[in-house]
Amino acid sequence: MSGFSFANEIDASRYTLHKDGALVSVLDYRDDGQTIALTRAYTIPTFRGHGYAGEVVARAVAEIEERADRTVSPVCWYVAEWFDAHPAHAGLLATRRTA
């Protein structure tokens, strides 16, 4: 995707995807030092329907995998479905504890 930039805005606890300087999609997260909970994927309404949410999730997952120091908890339904559709990344998922 040309004309795109991706950033991890640590102070805002979010990943962002911009196209030609305009914010198109956001992925909010909470990081406890061991697990990153991906809490909300959002695309600006005027940019919906172009796969930008999937792109920001894919880039965030790639960054988390590259760092190799966190697992992921897919709190957001969209992120959970993204992992279902991309099982090669399942090893990144945090295991759920049962009571």
N, C-alpha and C positions, 0 to 999 in steps of 0.2 A: 504494500500500500504506500504509494508515494504521496508526499505532502502531509504525512502524518507524523506526529511526535507523541511519545509516551513518557509519562513521568510518574514517579512514586513521590507524592507530596506527603512526606513523613509527618510534618507538623499538622496537617489536616487529616491524617489517617485515611488517605485515599490515593488510588491510582487514577490517572487521567489520560484521556486520548483526545488530542487536538487534530483538526484537519485544517490546513492552511491558516493556523493561528486561532481558529475558533474551537472552543470546547464542544466536543460532540458526545462524549460518554465518560462516566465516572464509576469507579468501583470502590465503595467504602469498605473499611476493614477495622478490626480491633486486633492488636498484637500484644500478647501477654508474655512474649519472650520465648515461648515454646511453640505456640500455635497461633496462626493468623486466621481469625474468623472473618470470612468474606461475607459482609452483612447486607450489601445492597448494590446491585448493578443498575445503572440508570443511564438512559440515553435522552438527550435533549429532544423534545417532541418533534421539532422540525427536521431532525436527522434520523429519526427512526426508520426501520425497514431496510437498512443498508449493512447490517451485521456488525455495527460498531460495538455493541455490548459484548458480543462474542470475541471481538478483537481485543478489547481491553482486558477481558478475563484471560484470554490466551496469553497475552503479553505479561500479565501479572503472574500467572502460573509459571511461565518460563523464568521470570525473575526469581520467584520463590524457589523453584527447582535449582536454579544456578547457585543461589546462596547456600542451599542444602543445610540450613540450620533451623528450619521451621516445618511444621506440618500444617495442613489446611483444614479448617472446619467450614464447610459450605452452608452457611446459615441461610443465605438468599436462595430462593427456589430456582432462580435462573442459573446460578453458579452450580447448584446441585445437578440440574439437568445438563449443564455443560460437562461436568465430570462423568455423568452417565453416558454421554455421547462420545467421550474421549477416554475410554478405559485405560489407555496406556499411561495415564497420569494418576491412576488410582493409588499408587504407592505413596503419593504425597498426602493422602487423606489421613486425618487423625482418627485413631480408633475410638469408638464410643465406649464409654464405661457403662456397664449395667449394674444395677443395684442388687 
